[in-house]
Amino acid sequence: RGMDDEMIEYLRPRTYDLLRATKFGFGKPDPRSMDDFLKFSSIDPAQALMADNSIKNLKTASDYGITGLWTWTSDDEPAEKDIAAANTIDAIRVRDTA
C-alpha cells in the first residue's frame, strides 16, 4: 500500500494485525479473532461499524453488537440466501465503496 518496511514495522504494534490472528489459527470470521480484536482495540461494539464483503464475517461482528456494512461490489446480484442473512443481522448494504 505504498509504505516502506520501516513504516509497516512502526505501525504493526499500534494496529490490529489480522495476519497475526490467522497465524494463531483463528482469522475471520472466527469469534476468537473478534475477541482478540476487541481486547486489543478497546472499541465499544455498540459504537462500531465493520465494513466487509462477507456475510459470515459480518454475522460474527453482529454477534458482538457491531453494526455491519455489507460492501457488495460485484456486478452480479447477491444470492437470495445472502440477502436474507444480511437482513437478519440488519447489515447496511452499499453497492459502491468509492
ABEGO torsion letter per residue (X at the ends): XGBBAAAAAAAAAABBBAAAAAAAGBBOABAAAAAAAAAAAGBBAAABBBBBABAAAAAAAAAAGBBBBBBBABABBBBAAAAAAAAAAGBBBBABAX
